[in-house]
Amino acid sequence: MTQQPIDDQPLVTFLRQHRPAPPPPAPDLEERILAAVANEPAHVRQYRHRRLWIVPPAIAAGVLIAIAGHRLLTPARPSPAEIANLEAFLLTNWDGTVSDSSPADPAFEPLPPDSSQTQ
């Protein structure tokens, strides 16, 4: 069962009518801010600007590392001769596993039938 939304309009009206007035600004606030900025040592202001110069070279270095890494880690495309060689290898091995013909390897000898299982 869903509940009906609560009508908040009377509450909103009450809060708007009885809201407190904001405090008045300090009369010398602007002068205090400008004095604080003027009294700040120059090397602190320069250090803030110096930190901003780090961002663009860091982004450029990251992009270069990403591109170089992609080029180094991507394998080279095989030549048509290598593809043909691989295809022939796969075909001969597949044919050797599914056919009953003798294998090409002369070291392979089938096991003799087990005499203990003979009737």
Backbone as ProteinMPNN parsed JSONL, in Angstrom:
{"seq_chain_A": "MTQQPIDDQPLVTFLRQHRPAPPPPAPDLEERILAAVANEPAHVRQYRHRRLWIVPPAIAAGVLIAIAGHRLLTPARPSPAEIANLEAFLLTNWDGTVSDSSPADPAFEPLPPDSSQTQ", "coords_chain_A": {"N_chain_A": [[0.847, -1.164, 0.0], [0.655, 2.14, -0.889], [1.609, 5.293, 0.442], [0.044, 8.474, 0.56], [1.486, 11.516, -0.689], [2.815, 13.883, 1.615], [1.421, 17.021, 2.296], [3.333, 19.753, 2.155], [3.095, 22.451, 1.984], [1.901, 24.303, 3.909], [3.883, 24.229, 5.909], [6.14, 25.164, 4.519], [5.314, 27.754, 3.93], [5.068, 28.83, 6.542], [7.781, 28.674, 7.393], [8.979, 30.449, 5.599], [7.803, 32.859, 6.337], [8.746, 33.231, 8.928], [11.5, 33.205, 8.841], [14.862, 33.952, 9.836], [16.592, 37.095, 9.643], [19.472, 37.586, 7.597], [22.78, 38.018, 8.964], [24.311, 41.279, 9.118], [26.887, 42.276, 6.793], [30.368, 42.476, 7.639], [31.776, 45.683, 8.034], [34.408, 46.238, 7.23], [35.247, 44.093, 5.736], [36.086, 43.628, 3.043], [38.469, 45.104, 2.915], [40.002, 43.731, 4.803], [40.316, 41.245, 3.557], [41.767, 41.953, 1.237], [44.063, 42.945, 2.461], [45.044, 40.626, 3.669], [45.71, 39.111, 1.431], [47.664, 40.753, 0.318], [49.626, 40.63, 2.293], [50.467, 38.056, 2.132], [53.198, 35.892, 1.567], [55.312, 36.18, -1.327], [56.501, 33.914, -2.449], [54.809, 31.84, -1.793], [52.556, 32.356, -3.345], [53.714, 32.065, -5.869], [54.418, 29.387, -5.785], [51.973, 28.116, -5.903], [51.204, 28.66, -8.528], [53.238, 27.368, -9.834], [52.703, 24.707, -9.398], [50.614, 24.247, -11.134], [51.818, 23.988, -13.595], [52.65, 21.419, -13.685], [50.6, 19.733, -14.428], [49.843, 19.695, -17.359], [52.272, 18.533, -18.6], [52.268, 16.075, -17.26], [49.918, 14.878, -18.159], [50.515, 14.688, -20.9], [52.719, 12.948, -20.789], [51.476, 10.66, -19.786], [49.75, 10.027, -21.917], [51.629, 9.489, -23.938], [52.945, 7.261, -22.822], [50.826, 5.456, -22.759], [50.301, 5.144, -25.53], [52.783, 4.146, -26.449], [52.962, 1.812, -24.931], [50.767, 0.408, -25.904], [51.571, -0.019, -28.553], [53.873, -1.577, -28.147], [52.9, -3.827, -26.814], [51.056, -4.957, -28.503], [50.769, -7.684, -30.596], [52.681, -8.442, -33.561], [51.38, -8.58, -36.903], [50.987, -11.723, -38.454], [52.779, -13.014, -41.285], [51.579, -13.905, -44.598], [52.782, -16.353, -45.299], [53.439, -17.433, -42.82], [50.893, -17.771, -41.76], [49.842, -19.665, -43.537], [51.576, -21.8, -43.004], [50.926, -22.325, -40.303], [48.24, -23.032, -40.601], [48.478, -25.37, -42.14], [49.86, -26.975, -40.313], [47.951, -27.208, -38.265], [45.927, -28.563, -39.659], [47.171, -31.032, -40.324], [47.701, -32.051, -37.782], [45.114, -32.212, -36.741], [43.927, -34.007, -38.522], [45.451, -36.211, -37.897], [44.568, -36.848, -35.339], [41.899, -37.583, -35.547], [41.694, -39.576, -37.425], [42.176, -43.061, -38.264], [44.572, -43.759, -39.317], [48.085, -44.511, -39.565], [50.362, -42.786, -37.453], [52.473, -39.978, -38.316], [54.799, -39.858, -36.952], [57.576, -41.83, -36.442], [58.359, -42.866, -34.017], [56.187, -43.465, -32.605], [54.387, -46.092, -31.341], [51.743, -48.324, -31.328], [50.131, -49.678, -28.425], [50.443, -53.086, -27.473], [47.749, -55.487, -27.547], [46.209, -56.232, -24.43], [46.944, -59.158, -22.793], [45.744, -60.233, -20.546], [43.1, -59.52, -20.531], [41.978, -61.028, -22.42], [39.737, -63.583, -23.472]], "CA_chain_A": [[0.0, 0.0, 0.0], [1.451, 3.356, -0.978], [1.078, 6.419, 1.204], [-0.109, 9.709, -0.191], [2.519, 12.48, -0.309], [2.416, 14.845, 2.636], [1.354, 18.388, 1.776], [4.278, 20.557, 2.923], [2.938, 23.862, 1.683], [1.767, 25.141, 5.106], [5.181, 24.3, 6.585], [6.998, 26.036, 3.727], [4.827, 29.132, 4.129], [5.446, 29.226, 7.896], [9.231, 28.896, 7.468], [9.311, 31.667, 4.854], [7.358, 34.036, 7.092], [9.473, 33.353, 10.185], [12.939, 33.015, 8.673], [15.616, 35.058, 10.427], [17.312, 37.958, 8.71], [20.903, 37.27, 7.614], [23.548, 39.039, 9.678], [24.89, 42.276, 8.208], [28.304, 42.017, 6.529], [31.32, 43.312, 8.37], [32.044, 46.858, 7.194], [35.779, 46.264, 6.708], [35.566, 42.743, 5.255], [36.848, 43.697, 1.795], [39.82, 45.58, 3.234], [40.734, 42.648, 5.495], [40.671, 40.224, 2.559], [42.846, 42.489, 0.399], [45.268, 43.025, 3.29], [45.561, 39.27, 3.852], [46.345, 38.718, 0.169], [48.879, 41.559, 0.147], [50.61, 40.199, 3.288], [50.9, 36.682, 1.844], [54.522, 35.901, 0.929], [55.275, 36.013, -2.788], [56.894, 32.56, -2.856], [53.64, 30.964, -1.659], [51.732, 32.572, -4.535], [54.415, 31.494, -7.016], [54.377, 27.931, -5.672], [50.655, 27.683, -6.379], [51.226, 28.696, -9.99], [54.205, 26.378, -10.3], [52.055, 23.398, -9.371], [49.75, 24.105, -12.3], [52.634, 23.597, -14.747], [52.882, 19.972, -13.626], [49.46, 19.001, -14.981], [49.92, 19.35, -18.792], [53.286, 17.523, -18.922], [51.871, 14.767, -16.74], [48.921, 14.325, -19.092], [51.222, 14.322, -22.138], [53.521, 11.753, -20.509], [50.546, 9.537, -19.689], [49.292, 9.672, -23.259], [52.751, 8.854, -24.64], [53.158, 5.927, -22.249], [49.725, 4.601, -23.21], [50.491, 4.826, -26.952], [53.951, 3.276, -26.584], [52.613, 0.515, -24.371], [49.863, -0.276, -26.828], [52.359, -0.47, -29.707], [54.801, -2.631, -27.745], [52.203, -5.017, -26.353], [50.242, -5.52, -29.581], [51.617, -8.56, -31.408], [52.783, -8.12, -34.983], [50.545, -9.427, -37.756], [51.786, -12.75, -39.119], [52.823, -12.932, -42.744], [50.76, -14.955, -45.226], [53.498, -17.629, -45.249], [53.287, -17.967, -41.462], [49.503, -18.215, -41.612], [49.705, -20.915, -44.289], [52.306, -22.819, -42.258], [50.137, -22.645, -39.128], [47.046, -23.735, -41.043], [48.883, -26.726, -42.521], [50.188, -27.675, -39.072], [46.709, -27.555, -37.581], [45.217, -29.574, -40.433], [47.825, -32.347, -40.191], [47.497, -32.556, -36.42], [43.712, -32.573, -36.579], [43.698, -35.242, -39.267], [46.097, -37.3, -37.174], [43.839, -37.209, -34.119], [40.571, -38.131, -35.816], [41.724, -40.703, -38.36], [42.795, -44.286, -37.752], [45.802, -44.038, -40.063], [49.282, -44.529, -38.729], [50.882, -41.439, -37.262], [53.657, -39.638, -39.085], [55.962, -39.996, -36.077], [57.959, -43.248, -36.42], [58.599, -43.303, -32.648], [54.921, -43.852, -32.022], [54.001, -47.484, -31.556], [50.543, -48.626, -30.549], [50.313, -50.675, -27.372], [49.898, -54.4, -27.839], [46.547, -55.807, -26.774], [46.49, -56.808, -23.106], [46.611, -60.585, -22.812], [44.958, -60.613, -19.37], [41.696, -59.272, -20.779], [41.543, -61.965, -23.455], [38.904, -64.645, -22.891]], "C_chain_A": [[0.896, 1.232, 0.0], [0.785, 4.468, -0.199], [1.007, 7.64, 0.301], [0.986, 10.686, 0.227], [1.959, 13.499, 0.684], [2.445, 16.238, 2.018], [2.208, 19.279, 2.67], [4.076, 22.054, 2.728], [2.721, 24.723, 2.931], [3.094, 25.295, 5.861], [6.12, 25.249, 5.85], [6.591, 27.488, 3.918], [5.229, 29.656, 5.506], [6.937, 29.547, 7.981], [9.639, 30.156, 6.71], [8.917, 32.933, 5.635], [8.232, 34.279, 8.326], [10.98, 33.121, 10.04], [13.688, 34.21, 9.257], [16.318, 35.862, 9.328], [18.795, 37.6, 8.748], [21.672, 38.372, 8.339], [24.143, 40.039, 8.688], [26.372, 41.976, 7.979], [29.184, 42.955, 7.346], [31.698, 44.494, 7.487], [33.442, 46.85, 6.587], [36.207, 44.906, 6.128], [36.433, 42.793, 3.995], [38.281, 44.15, 2.055], [40.64, 44.499, 3.928], [41.173, 41.566, 4.504], [41.835, 40.709, 1.703], [44.143, 42.607, 1.183], [45.879, 41.65, 3.492], [46.268, 38.783, 2.588], [47.65, 39.473, -0.024], [49.978, 41.108, 1.109], [51.123, 38.784, 3.026], [52.266, 36.734, 1.15], [54.428, 35.568, -0.563], [55.609, 34.587, -3.198], [55.741, 31.575, -2.706], [52.744, 31.111, -2.883], [52.392, 31.959, -5.769], [54.351, 29.973, -6.982], [53.034, 27.389, -6.164], [50.617, 27.655, -7.902], [52.182, 27.652, -10.555], [53.592, 24.982, -10.328], [51.169, 23.188, -10.593], [50.53, 23.695, -13.547], [52.893, 22.102, -14.776], [51.793, 19.211, -14.389], [49.597, 18.71, -16.484], [51.051, 18.377, -19.146], [52.933, 16.133, -18.399], [50.845, 14.105, -17.648], [49.595, 13.877, -20.382], [52.052, 13.058, -21.924], [52.624, 10.526, -20.407], [50.051, 9.077, -21.036], [50.403, 8.972, -24.034], [53.016, 7.446, -24.125], [52.063, 4.973, -22.711], [49.909, 4.191, -24.668], [51.667, 3.872, -27.133], [53.657, 1.882, -26.039], [51.706, -0.273, -25.283], [50.641, -0.818, -28.029], [53.292, -1.619, -29.342], [54.083, -3.922, -27.395], [51.29, -5.634, -27.404], [51.136, -6.405, -30.443], [51.59, -8.159, -32.881], [51.879, -9.065, -35.785], [51.428, -10.463, -38.452], [51.715, -12.588, -40.641], [51.934, -14.031, -43.338], [51.449, -16.323, -45.202], [53.361, -18.26, -43.865], [51.868, -18.475, -41.231], [49.293, -19.545, -42.337], [50.402, -22.057, -43.564], [51.508, -23.262, -41.029], [48.886, -23.425, -39.508], [47.377, -25.174, -41.439], [49.212, -27.557, -41.286], [48.924, -28.115, -38.351], [45.943, -28.642, -38.33], [45.856, -30.95, -40.272], [47.643, -32.901, -38.785], [46.06, -32.97, -36.194], [43.419, -33.871, -37.304], [44.318, -36.419, -38.544], [45.34, -37.717, -35.928], [42.501, -37.856, -34.4], [40.595, -39.315, -36.772], [42.424, -41.895, -37.71], [44.087, -44.619, -38.47], [46.983, -43.967, -39.111], [49.825, -43.112, -38.597], [52.153, -41.226, -38.067], [54.922, -39.83, -38.259], [56.359, -41.471, -36.001], [58.209, -43.755, -35.003], [57.321, -43.774, -31.977], [54.632, -45.302, -32.36], [52.765, -47.768, -30.73], [50.838, -49.716, -29.518], [49.762, -52.006, -27.834], [48.651, -54.688, -27.008], [46.933, -56.518, -25.499], [46.026, -58.257, -23.106], [45.758, -61.001, -21.629], [43.469, -60.382, -19.6], [41.153, -60.187, -21.858], [40.762, -63.089, -22.796], [39.53, -65.975, -22.983]], "O_chain_A": [[1.805, 1.335, 0.823], [-0.441, 4.582, -0.175], [1.819, 7.806, -0.609], [1.382, 10.689, 1.393], [0.802, 13.913, 0.602], [3.384, 16.588, 1.303], [1.846, 19.533, 3.819], [4.842, 22.847, 3.275], [3.313, 25.799, 3.014], [3.39, 26.367, 6.389], [6.818, 26.045, 6.478], [7.45, 28.359, 4.053], [5.678, 30.795, 5.629], [7.325, 30.56, 8.564], [10.554, 30.859, 7.137], [9.617, 33.944, 5.591], [8.432, 35.427, 8.721], [11.659, 32.866, 11.035], [13.211, 35.343, 9.186], [16.591, 35.358, 8.238], [19.33, 37.336, 9.824], [21.258, 39.531, 8.326], [24.444, 39.682, 7.549], [27.043, 41.474, 8.88], [28.791, 44.07, 7.691], [31.92, 44.311, 6.29], [33.636, 47.416, 5.511], [37.4, 44.615, 6.044], [37.42, 42.063, 3.901], [39.212, 43.611, 1.456], [41.837, 44.365, 3.672], [42.279, 41.035, 4.609], [42.784, 39.963, 1.467], [45.219, 42.39, 0.626], [47.102, 41.512, 3.489], [47.303, 38.12, 2.666], [48.638, 38.898, -0.481], [51.157, 41.198, 0.767], [52.107, 38.361, 3.632], [52.463, 37.538, 0.24], [53.582, 34.783, -0.993], [55.067, 34.088, -4.185], [55.695, 30.572, -3.418], [52.229, 30.121, -3.403], [51.706, 31.396, -6.622], [54.241, 29.333, -8.028], [52.977, 26.321, -6.773], [50.061, 26.732, -8.496], [51.951, 27.116, -11.639], [53.929, 24.169, -11.189], [50.996, 22.053, -11.038], [49.954, 23.112, -14.465], [53.319, 21.572, -15.802], [52.062, 18.143, -14.939], [49.474, 17.546, -16.865], [50.818, 17.46, -19.933], [53.265, 15.129, -19.028], [50.904, 12.897, -17.877], [49.285, 12.806, -20.903], [52.081, 12.187, -22.794], [52.987, 9.457, -20.898], [49.939, 7.877, -21.285], [50.155, 7.974, -24.71], [53.282, 6.537, -24.911], [52.337, 3.813, -23.019], [49.7, 3.029, -25.016], [51.568, 2.9, -27.882], [54.065, 0.884, -26.632], [51.856, -1.487, -25.422], [50.401, -1.941, -28.473], [53.484, -2.537, -30.14], [54.606, -5.006, -27.653], [50.796, -6.743, -27.204], [52.147, -5.939, -30.967], [50.605, -7.609, -33.374], [51.649, -10.207, -35.386], [52.489, -10.128, -38.978], [50.73, -12.097, -41.193], [51.58, -14.983, -42.642], [50.774, -17.347, -45.096], [53.188, -19.473, -43.745], [51.671, -19.498, -40.576], [48.64, -20.446, -41.809], [49.874, -23.169, -43.512], [51.427, -24.458, -40.748], [48.51, -24.372, -38.817], [46.631, -26.095, -41.107], [48.868, -28.737, -41.232], [48.829, -29.249, -37.882], [45.373, -29.54, -37.71], [45.143, -31.939, -40.1], [47.448, -34.105, -38.619], [45.802, -33.972, -35.526], [42.739, -34.744, -36.765], [43.767, -37.519, -38.572], [45.47, -38.863, -35.5], [42.005, -38.615, -33.567], [39.582, -40.001, -36.908], [43.163, -41.747, -36.737], [44.648, -45.691, -38.239], [46.887, -43.434, -38.005], [49.747, -42.327, -39.542], [52.825, -42.183, -38.451], [56.011, -39.952, -38.821], [55.563, -42.291, -35.543], [58.267, -44.968, -34.797], [57.356, -44.4, -30.918], [54.634, -45.69, -33.528], [52.746, -47.474, -29.535], [51.699, -50.57, -29.732], [48.734, -52.058, -28.508], [48.516, -54.186, -25.892], [47.872, -57.315, -25.481], [44.863, -58.548, -23.384], [45.098, -62.038, -21.697], [42.648, -60.997, -18.92], [39.967, -60.119, -22.178], [41.087, -63.504, -21.684], [38.948, -66.964, -22.537]]}, "name": "protein", "num_of_chains": 1, "seq": "MTQQPIDDQPLVTFLRQHRPAPPPPAPDLEERILAAVANEPAHVRQYRHRRLWIVPPAIAAGVLIAIAGHRLLTPARPSPAEIANLEAFLLTNWDGTVSDSSPADPAFEPLPPDSSQTQ"}
